[in-house]
Amino acid sequence: MKKERVSMPKPGSAFLLVRCFNCGNEQTVFTSTTIDIKCKVCDSLIAQRTGGKAKVFGTVVKRLD
């Protein structure tokens, strides 16, 4: 008797590489963040917590899986 392959569900959250609008600094941000994320260089808001997925205020460069 063959065993069936069970596919594992992928998580809905991930890490994103986000570029700041003001200074162009690239920073890693978690999509389900619980705190507001500010740029380390210019101190502007990059991601804001919303209780679920974070609202990103920069340009998403790529998704880090």
N, CA, C and O atoms as a Maestro MAE file, in Angstrom:
{
 s_m_m2io_version
 :::
 2.0.0
}

f_m_ct {
 s_m_title
 :::
 protein
 m_atom[260] {
  # First column is atom index #
  i_m_mmod_type
  r_m_x_coord
  r_m_y_coord
  r_m_z_coord
  i_m_residue_number
  s_m_chain_name
  s_m_pdb_residue_name
  s_m_pdb_atom_name
  i_m_atomic_number
  :::
  1 25 0.843 -1.171 0.000 1 A "MET " " N  " 7
  2 3 0.000 0.000 0.000 1 A "MET " " CA " 6
  3 2 0.894 1.242 0.000 1 A "MET " " C  " 6
  4 15 1.793 1.355 0.833 1 A "MET " " O  " 8
  5 25 0.655 2.176 -0.928 2 A "LYS " " N  " 7
  6 3 1.457 3.391 -1.018 2 A "LYS " " CA " 6
  7 2 0.969 4.429 -0.025 2 A "LYS " " C  " 6
  8 15 -0.225 4.565 0.240 2 A "LYS " " O  " 8
  9 25 1.940 5.157 0.515 3 A "LYS " " N  " 7
  10 3 1.583 6.253 1.411 3 A "LYS " " CA " 6
  11 2 1.323 7.498 0.581 3 A "LYS " " C  " 6
  12 15 2.051 7.782 -0.370 3 A "LYS " " O  " 8
  13 25 0.307 8.222 0.934 4 A "GLU " " N  " 7
  14 3 0.002 9.472 0.241 4 A "GLU " " CA " 6
  15 2 0.929 10.565 0.733 4 A "GLU " " C  " 6
  16 15 1.275 10.624 1.913 4 A "GLU " " O  " 8
  17 25 1.318 11.417 -0.175 5 A "ARG " " N  " 7
  18 3 2.144 12.560 0.214 5 A "ARG " " CA " 6
  19 2 1.236 13.681 0.691 5 A "ARG " " C  " 6
  20 15 0.286 14.071 0.013 5 A "ARG " " O  " 8
  21 25 1.550 14.183 1.863 6 A "VAL " " N  " 7
  22 3 0.774 15.269 2.437 6 A "VAL " " CA " 6
  23 2 1.582 16.545 2.268 6 A "VAL " " C  " 6
  24 15 2.704 16.649 2.764 6 A "VAL " " O  " 8
  25 25 1.014 17.505 1.575 7 A "SER " " N  " 7
  26 3 1.737 18.759 1.384 7 A "SER " " CA " 6
  27 2 1.632 19.607 2.647 7 A "SER " " C  " 6
  28 15 0.569 19.728 3.255 7 A "SER " " O  " 8
  29 25 2.754 20.181 3.013 8 A "MET " " N  " 7
  30 3 2.804 21.032 4.194 8 A "MET " " CA " 6
  31 2 2.364 22.436 3.809 8 A "MET " " C  " 6
  32 15 2.813 22.958 2.788 8 A "MET " " O  " 8
  33 25 1.510 23.052 4.585 9 A "PRO " " N  " 7
  34 3 1.092 24.419 4.265 9 A "PRO " " CA " 6
  35 2 2.233 25.401 4.478 9 A "PRO " " C  " 6
  36 15 3.009 25.274 5.425 9 A "PRO " " O  " 8
  37 25 2.324 26.379 3.588 10 A "LYS " " N  " 7
  38 3 3.356 27.403 3.714 10 A "LYS " " CA " 6
  39 2 2.843 28.518 4.616 10 A "LYS " " C  " 6
  40 15 1.654 28.836 4.597 10 A "LYS " " O  " 8
  41 25 3.724 29.106 5.397 11 A "PRO " " N  " 7
  42 3 3.283 30.187 6.287 11 A "PRO " " CA " 6
  43 2 2.867 31.420 5.494 11 A "PRO " " C  " 6
  44 15 3.382 31.672 4.405 11 A "PRO " " O  " 8
  45 25 1.944 32.175 6.042 12 A "GLY " " N  " 7
  46 3 1.474 33.383 5.377 12 A "GLY " " CA " 6
  47 2 2.377 34.577 5.598 12 A "GLY " " C  " 6
  48 15 2.270 35.576 4.887 12 A "GLY " " O  " 8
  49 25 3.257 34.489 6.565 13 A "SER " " N  " 7
  50 3 4.160 35.599 6.855 13 A "SER " " CA " 6
  51 2 5.562 35.268 6.359 13 A "SER " " C  " 6
  52 15 5.929 34.103 6.210 13 A "SER " " O  " 8
  53 25 6.335 36.320 6.108 14 A "ALA " " N  " 7
  54 3 7.698 36.140 5.609 14 A "ALA " " CA " 6
  55 2 8.520 37.370 5.954 14 A "ALA " " C  " 6
  56 15 8.004 38.350 6.492 14 A "ALA " " O  " 8
  57 25 9.788 37.304 5.641 15 A "PHE " " N  " 7
  58 3 10.668 38.453 5.789 15 A "PHE " " CA " 6
  59 2 10.766 39.163 4.446 15 A "PHE " " C  " 6
  60 15 10.844 38.516 3.402 15 A "PHE " " O  " 8
  61 25 10.762 40.491 4.472 16 A "LEU " " N  " 7
  62 3 10.862 41.299 3.261 16 A "LEU " " CA " 6
  63 2 12.088 42.188 3.339 16 A "LEU " " C  " 6
  64 15 12.444 42.676 4.412 16 A "LEU " " O  " 8
  65 25 12.731 42.398 2.202 17 A "LEU " " N  " 7
  66 3 13.806 43.374 2.106 17 A "LEU " " CA " 6
  67 2 13.169 44.650 1.574 17 A "LEU " " C  " 6
  68 15 12.700 44.685 0.436 17 A "LEU " " O  " 8
  69 25 13.151 45.701 2.396 18 A "VAL " " N  " 7
  70 3 12.436 46.940 2.082 18 A "VAL " " CA " 6
  71 2 13.434 48.085 1.933 18 A "VAL " " C  " 6
  72 15 14.347 48.233 2.745 18 A "VAL " " O  " 8
  73 25 13.249 48.895 0.882 19 A "ARG " " N  " 7
  74 3 14.091 50.069 0.650 19 A "ARG " " CA " 6
  75 2 13.343 51.310 1.120 19 A "ARG " " C  " 6
  76 15 12.176 51.506 0.781 19 A "ARG " " O  " 8
  77 25 14.020 52.142 1.898 20 A "CYS " " N  " 7
  78 3 13.447 53.375 2.432 20 A "CYS " " CA " 6
  79 2 13.245 54.386 1.305 20 A "CYS " " C  " 6
  80 15 14.101 54.523 0.432 20 A "CYS " " O  " 8
  81 25 12.101 55.102 1.323 21 A "PHE " " N  " 7
  82 3 11.819 56.120 0.309 21 A "PHE " " CA " 6
  83 2 12.746 57.325 0.439 21 A "PHE " " C  " 6
  84 15 13.152 57.905 -0.569 21 A "PHE " " O  " 8
  85 25 13.082 57.702 1.661 22 A "ASN " " N  " 7
  86 3 13.856 58.928 1.877 22 A "ASN " " CA " 6
  87 2 15.336 58.767 1.559 22 A "ASN " " C  " 6
  88 15 15.897 59.575 0.818 22 A "ASN " " O  " 8
  89 25 15.980 57.734 2.109 23 A "CYS " " N  " 7
  90 3 17.440 57.629 1.983 23 A "CYS " " CA " 6
  91 2 17.912 56.462 1.121 23 A "CYS " " C  " 6
  92 15 19.082 56.428 0.741 23 A "CYS " " O  " 8
  93 25 17.046 55.507 0.800 24 A "GLY " " N  " 7
  94 3 17.439 54.376 -0.032 24 A "GLY " " CA " 6
  95 2 18.071 53.227 0.733 24 A "GLY " " C  " 6
  96 15 18.549 52.273 0.120 24 A "GLY " " O  " 8
  97 25 18.084 53.295 2.053 25 A "ASN " " N  " 7
  98 3 18.640 52.222 2.876 25 A "ASN " " CA " 6
  99 2 17.756 50.980 2.767 25 A "ASN " " C  " 6
  100 15 16.530 51.085 2.782 25 A "ASN " " O  " 8
  101 25 18.384 49.798 2.655 26 A "GLU " " N  " 7
  102 3 17.637 48.546 2.597 26 A "GLU " " CA " 6
  103 2 17.677 47.873 3.959 26 A "GLU " " C  " 6
  104 15 18.728 47.788 4.594 26 A "GLU " " O  " 8
  105 25 16.511 47.394 4.400 27 A "GLN " " N  " 7
  106 3 16.372 46.834 5.738 27 A "GLN " " CA " 6
  107 2 15.423 45.644 5.684 27 A "GLN " " C  " 6
  108 15 14.470 45.646 4.905 27 A "GLN " " O  " 8
  109 25 15.677 44.629 6.504 28 A "THR " " N  " 7
  110 3 14.832 43.447 6.571 28 A "THR " " CA " 6
  111 2 13.695 43.679 7.559 28 A "THR " " C  " 6
  112 15 13.916 44.135 8.681 28 A "THR " " O  " 8
  113 25 12.455 43.353 7.121 29 A "VAL " " N  " 7
  114 3 11.252 43.583 7.925 29 A "VAL " " CA " 6
  115 2 10.410 42.310 7.910 29 A "VAL " " C  " 6
  116 15 10.279 41.670 6.867 29 A "VAL " " O  " 8
  117 25 9.836 41.934 9.060 30 A "PHE " " N  " 7
  118 3 8.915 40.805 9.147 30 A "PHE " " CA " 6
  119 2 7.513 41.297 8.807 30 A "PHE " " C  " 6
  120 15 7.104 42.361 9.270 30 A "PHE " " O  " 8
  121 25 6.772 40.534 8.003 31 A "THR " " N  " 7
  122 3 5.466 41.005 7.537 31 A "THR " " CA " 6
  123 2 4.416 41.074 8.634 31 A "THR " " C  " 6
  124 15 3.463 41.845 8.523 31 A "THR " " O  " 8
  125 25 4.568 40.289 9.685 32 A "SER " " N  " 7
  126 3 3.612 40.315 10.796 32 A "SER " " CA " 6
  127 2 4.255 40.951 12.022 32 A "SER " " C  " 6
  128 15 4.247 40.365 13.104 32 A "SER " " O  " 8
  129 25 4.799 42.118 11.860 33 A "THR " " N  " 7
  130 3 5.522 42.778 12.941 33 A "THR " " CA " 6
  131 2 4.568 43.271 14.027 33 A "THR " " C  " 6
  132 15 3.413 43.601 13.756 33 A "THR " " O  " 8
  133 25 5.065 43.314 15.243 34 A "THR " " N  " 7
  134 3 4.257 43.777 16.371 34 A "THR " " CA " 6
  135 2 4.678 45.163 16.844 34 A "THR " " C  " 6
  136 15 4.086 45.707 17.776 34 A "THR " " O  " 8
  137 25 5.695 45.735 16.207 35 A "ILE " " N  " 7
  138 3 6.149 47.087 16.540 35 A "ILE " " CA " 6
  139 2 6.305 47.885 15.253 35 A "ILE " " C  " 6
  140 15 6.413 47.306 14.172 35 A "ILE " " O  " 8
  141 25 6.319 49.206 15.363 36 A "ASP " " N  " 7
  142 3 6.574 50.052 14.204 36 A "ASP " " CA " 6
  143 2 8.066 50.009 13.889 36 A "ASP " " C  " 6
  144 15 8.898 50.146 14.786 36 A "ASP " " O  " 8
  145 25 8.404 49.818 12.618 37 A "ILE " " N  " 7
  146 3 9.796 49.719 12.190 37 A "ILE " " CA " 6
  147 2 10.218 51.038 11.568 37 A "ILE " " C  " 6
  148 15 9.563 51.541 10.655 37 A "ILE " " O  " 8
  149 25 11.326 51.601 12.071 38 A "LYS " " N  " 7
  150 3 11.863 52.848 11.535 38 A "LYS " " CA " 6
  151 2 13.189 52.573 10.852 38 A "LYS " " C  " 6
  152 15 13.893 51.625 11.200 38 A "LYS " " O  " 8
  153 25 13.524 53.405 9.880 39 A "CYS " " N  " 7
  154 3 14.788 53.291 9.159 39 A "CYS " " CA " 6
  155 2 15.938 53.557 10.124 39 A "CYS " " C  " 6
  156 15 15.866 54.465 10.952 39 A "CYS " " O  " 8
  157 25 16.987 52.769 10.013 40 A "LYS " " N  " 7
  158 3 18.136 52.924 10.905 40 A "LYS " " CA " 6
  159 2 18.980 54.139 10.543 40 A "LYS " " C  " 6
  160 15 19.749 54.623 11.373 40 A "LYS " " O  " 8
  161 25 18.846 54.640 9.310 41 A "VAL " " N  " 7
  162 3 19.662 55.764 8.862 41 A "VAL " " CA " 6
  163 2 18.951 57.097 9.081 41 A "VAL " " C  " 6
  164 15 19.487 57.987 9.743 41 A "VAL " " O  " 8
  165 25 17.730 57.239 8.520 42 A "CYS " " N  " 7
  166 3 17.042 58.539 8.560 42 A "CYS " " CA " 6
  167 2 15.889 58.592 9.555 42 A "CYS " " C  " 6
  168 15 15.267 59.644 9.707 42 A "CYS " " O  " 8
  169 25 15.584 57.488 10.239 43 A "ASP " " N  " 7
  170 3 14.561 57.428 11.283 43 A "ASP " " CA " 6
  171 2 13.135 57.680 10.773 43 A "ASP " " C  " 6
  172 15 12.276 58.114 11.541 43 A "ASP " " O  " 8
  173 25 12.876 57.412 9.486 44 A "SER " " N  " 7
  174 3 11.510 57.529 8.973 44 A "SER " " CA " 6
  175 2 10.814 56.171 9.086 44 A "SER " " C  " 6
  176 15 11.476 55.136 9.163 44 A "SER " " O  " 8
  177 25 9.488 56.178 9.096 45 A "LEU " " N  " 7
  178 3 8.702 54.963 9.284 45 A "LEU " " CA " 6
  179 2 8.749 54.103 8.022 45 A "LEU " " C  " 6
  180 15 8.434 54.575 6.929 45 A "LEU " " O  " 8
  181 25 9.146 52.828 8.180 46 A "ILE " " N  " 7
  182 3 9.209 51.888 7.054 46 A "ILE " " CA " 6
  183 2 8.009 50.947 7.072 46 A "ILE " " C  " 6
  184 15 7.411 50.691 6.027 46 A "ILE " " O  " 8
  185 25 7.648 50.426 8.252 47 A "ALA " " N  " 7
  186 3 6.523 49.502 8.382 47 A "ALA " " CA " 6
  187 2 5.764 49.809 9.660 47 A "ALA " " C  " 6
  188 15 6.357 50.053 10.711 47 A "ALA " " O  " 8
  189 25 4.440 49.793 9.552 48 A "GLN " " N  " 7
  190 3 3.578 50.100 10.693 48 A "GLN " " CA " 6
  191 2 2.768 48.867 11.052 48 A "GLN " " C  " 6
  192 15 2.256 48.178 10.170 48 A "GLN " " O  " 8
  193 25 2.651 48.589 12.340 49 A "ARG " " N  " 7
  194 3 1.859 47.441 12.785 49 A "ARG " " CA " 6
  195 2 0.377 47.730 12.575 49 A "ARG " " C  " 6
  196 15 -0.069 48.870 12.706 49 A "ARG " " O  " 8
  197 25 -0.373 46.694 12.249 50 A "THR " " N  " 7
  198 3 -1.807 46.860 12.028 50 A "THR " " CA " 6
  199 2 -2.624 45.821 12.781 50 A "THR " " C  " 6
  200 15 -3.852 45.828 12.701 50 A "THR " " O  " 8
  201 25 -1.970 44.936 13.504 51 A "GLY " " N  " 7
  202 3 -2.674 43.860 14.184 51 A "GLY " " CA " 6
  203 2 -2.647 42.576 13.378 51 A "GLY " " C  " 6
  204 15 -2.975 41.510 13.901 51 A "GLY " " O  " 8
  205 25 -2.265 42.660 12.125 52 A "GLY " " N  " 7
  206 3 -2.127 41.500 11.242 52 A "GLY " " CA " 6
  207 2 -0.875 41.693 10.418 52 A "GLY " " C  " 6
  208 15 0.236 41.723 10.948 52 A "GLY " " O  " 8
  209 25 -1.061 41.824 9.117 53 A "LYS " " N  " 7
  210 3 0.066 42.117 8.233 53 A "LYS " " CA " 6
  211 2 0.477 43.570 8.401 53 A "LYS " " C  " 6
  212 15 -0.372 44.446 8.563 53 A "LYS " " O  " 8
  213 25 1.769 43.825 8.363 54 A "ALA " " N  " 7
  214 3 2.280 45.185 8.524 54 A "ALA " " CA " 6
  215 2 2.019 46.001 7.260 54 A "ALA " " C  " 6
  216 15 2.034 45.467 6.151 54 A "ALA " " O  " 8
  217 25 1.781 47.296 7.438 55 A "LYS " " N  " 7
  218 3 1.628 48.208 6.310 55 A "LYS " " CA " 6
  219 2 3.019 48.756 5.985 55 A "LYS " " C  " 6
  220 15 3.630 49.430 6.814 55 A "LYS " " O  " 8
  221 25 3.517 48.467 4.783 56 A "VAL " " N  " 7
  222 3 4.879 48.824 4.399 56 A "VAL " " CA " 6
  223 2 4.863 50.172 3.691 56 A "VAL " " C  " 6
  224 15 4.097 50.375 2.749 56 A "VAL " " O  " 8
  225 25 5.716 51.100 4.149 57 A "PHE " " N  " 7
  226 3 5.803 52.437 3.578 57 A "PHE " " CA " 6
  227 2 7.035 52.619 2.703 57 A "PHE " " C  " 6
  228 15 7.348 53.745 2.316 57 A "PHE " " O  " 8
  229 25 7.729 51.556 2.387 58 A "GLY " " N  " 7
  230 3 8.895 51.622 1.518 58 A "GLY " " CA " 6
  231 2 8.660 50.765 0.289 58 A "GLY " " C  " 6
  232 15 7.558 50.262 0.071 58 A "GLY " " O  " 8
  233 25 9.699 50.605 -0.508 59 A "THR " " N  " 7
  234 3 9.632 49.761 -1.692 59 A "THR " " CA " 6
  235 2 10.102 48.359 -1.322 59 A "THR " " C  " 6
  236 15 11.200 48.193 -0.791 59 A "THR " " O  " 8
  237 25 9.275 47.350 -1.598 60 A "VAL " " N  " 7
  238 3 9.660 45.969 -1.317 60 A "VAL " " CA " 6
  239 2 10.607 45.518 -2.425 60 A "VAL " " C  " 6
  240 15 10.215 45.429 -3.588 60 A "VAL " " O  " 8
  241 25 11.861 45.233 -2.056 61 A "VAL " " N  " 7
  242 3 12.870 44.812 -3.027 61 A "VAL " " CA " 6
  243 2 12.687 43.343 -3.361 61 A "VAL " " C  " 6
  244 15 12.621 42.971 -4.533 61 A "VAL " " O  " 8
  245 25 12.604 42.494 -2.321 62 A "LYS " " N  " 7
  246 3 12.356 41.069 -2.545 62 A "LYS " " CA " 6
  247 2 11.848 40.416 -1.274 62 A "LYS " " C  " 6
  248 15 11.969 40.952 -0.173 62 A "LYS " " O  " 8
  249 25 11.275 39.235 -1.468 63 A "ARG " " N  " 7
  250 3 10.771 38.428 -0.358 63 A "ARG " " CA " 6
  251 2 11.833 37.395 -0.015 63 A "ARG " " C  " 6
  252 15 12.283 36.651 -0.886 63 A "ARG " " O  " 8
  253 25 12.231 37.348 1.234 64 A "LEU " " N  " 7
  254 3 13.260 36.413 1.685 64 A "LEU " " CA " 6
  255 2 12.583 35.172 2.240 64 A "LEU " " C  " 6
  256 15 12.003 35.212 3.325 64 A "LEU " " O  " 8
  257 25 12.653 34.074 1.507 65 A "ASP " " N  " 7
  258 3 12.008 32.828 1.940 65 A "ASP " " CA " 6
  259 2 12.964 31.909 2.622 65 A "ASP " " C  " 6
  260 15 12.579 30.820 3.045 65 A "ASP " " O  " 8
  :::
 }
 m_bond[259] {
  # First column is bond index #
  i_m_from
  i_m_to
  i_m_order
  :::
  1 1 2 1
  2 2 3 1
  3 3 4 2
  4 3 5 1
  5 5 6 1
  6 6 7 1
  7 7 8 2
  8 7 9 1
  9 9 10 1
  10 10 11 1
  11 11 12 2
  12 11 13 1
  13 13 14 1
  14 14 15 1
  15 15 16 2
  16 15 17 1
  17 17 18 1
  18 18 19 1
  19 19 20 2
  20 19 21 1
  21 21 22 1
  22 22 23 1
  23 23 24 2
  24 23 25 1
  25 25 26 1
  26 26 27 1
  27 27 28 2
  28 27 29 1
  29 29 30 1
  30 30 31 1
  31 31 32 2
  32 31 33 1
  33 33 34 1
  34 34 35 1
  35 35 36 2
  36 35 37 1
  37 37 38 1
  38 38 39 1
  39 39 40 2
  40 39 41 1
  41 41 42 1
  42 42 43 1
  43 43 44 2
  44 43 45 1
  45 45 46 1
  46 46 47 1
  47 47 48 2
  48 47 49 1
  49 49 50 1
  50 50 51 1
  51 51 52 2
  52 51 53 1
  53 53 54 1
  54 54 55 1
  55 55 56 2
  56 55 57 1
  57 57 58 1
  58 58 59 1
  59 59 60 2
  60 59 61 1
  61 61 62 1
  62 62 63 1
  63 63 64 2
  64 63 65 1
  65 65 66 1
  66 66 67 1
  67 67 68 2
  68 67 69 1
  69 69 70 1
  70 70 71 1
  71 71 72 2
  72 71 73 1
  73 73 74 1
  74 74 75 1
  75 75 76 2
  76 75 77 1
  77 77 78 1
  78 78 79 1
  79 79 80 2
  80 79 81 1
  81 81 82 1
  82 82 83 1
  83 83 84 2
  84 83 85 1
  85 85 86 1
  86 86 87 1
  87 87 88 2
  88 87 89 1
  89 89 90 1
  90 90 91 1
  91 91 92 2
  92 91 93 1
  93 93 94 1
  94 94 95 1
  95 95 96 2
  96 95 97 1
  97 97 98 1
  98 98 99 1
  99 99 100 2
  100 99 101 1
  101 101 102 1
  102 102 103 1
  103 103 104 2
  104 103 105 1
  105 105 106 1
  106 106 107 1
  107 107 108 2
  108 107 109 1
  109 109 110 1
  110 110 111 1
  111 111 112 2
  112 111 113 1
  113 113 114 1
  114 114 115 1
  115 115 116 2
  116 115 117 1
  117 117 118 1
  118 118 119 1
  119 119 120 2
  120 119 121 1
  121 121 122 1
  122 122 123 1
  123 123 124 2
  124 123 125 1
  125 125 126 1
  126 126 127 1
  127 127 128 2
  128 127 129 1
  129 129 130 1
  130 130 131 1
  131 131 132 2
  132 131 133 1
  133 133 134 1
  134 134 135 1
  135 135 136 2
  136 135 137 1
  137 137 138 1
  138 138 139 1
  139 139 140 2
  140 139 141 1
  141 141 142 1
  142 142 143 1
  143 143 144 2
  144 143 145 1
  145 145 146 1
  146 146 147 1
  147 147 148 2
  148 147 149 1
  149 149 150 1
  150 150 151 1
  151 151 152 2
  152 151 153 1
  153 153 154 1
  154 154 155 1
  155 155 156 2
  156 155 157 1
  157 157 158 1
  158 158 159 1
  159 159 160 2
  160 159 161 1
  161 161 162 1
  162 162 163 1
  163 163 164 2
  164 163 165 1
  165 165 166 1
  166 166 167 1
  167 167 168 2
  168 167 169 1
  169 169 170 1
  170 170 171 1
  171 171 172 2
  172 171 173 1
  173 173 174 1
  174 174 175 1
  175 175 176 2
  176 175 177 1
  177 177 178 1
  178 178 179 1
  179 179 180 2
  180 179 181 1
  181 181 182 1
  182 182 183 1
  183 183 184 2
  184 183 185 1
  185 185 186 1
  186 186 187 1
  187 187 188 2
  188 187 189 1
  189 189 190 1
  190 190 191 1
  191 191 192 2
  192 191 193 1
  193 193 194 1
  194 194 195 1
  195 195 196 2
  196 195 197 1
  197 197 198 1
  198 198 199 1
  199 199 200 2
  200 199 201 1
  201 201 202 1
  202 202 203 1
  203 203 204 2
  204 203 205 1
  205 205 206 1
  206 206 207 1
  207 207 208 2
  208 207 209 1
  209 209 210 1
  210 210 211 1
  211 211 212 2
  212 211 213 1
  213 213 214 1
  214 214 215 1
  215 215 216 2
  216 215 217 1
  217 217 218 1
  218 218 219 1
  219 219 220 2
  220 219 221 1
  221 221 222 1
  222 222 223 1
  223 223 224 2
  224 223 225 1
  225 225 226 1
  226 226 227 1
  227 227 228 2
  228 227 229 1
  229 229 230 1
  230 230 231 1
  231 231 232 2
  232 231 233 1
  233 233 234 1
  234 234 235 1
  235 235 236 2
  236 235 237 1
  237 237 238 1
  238 238 239 1
  239 239 240 2
  240 239 241 1
  241 241 242 1
  242 242 243 1
  243 243 244 2
  244 243 245 1
  245 245 246 1
  246 246 247 1
  247 247 248 2
  248 247 249 1
  249 249 250 1
  250 250 251 1
  251 251 252 2
  252 251 253 1
  253 253 254 1
  254 254 255 1
  255 255 256 2
  256 255 257 1
  257 257 258 1
  258 258 259 1
  259 259 260 2
  :::
 }
}
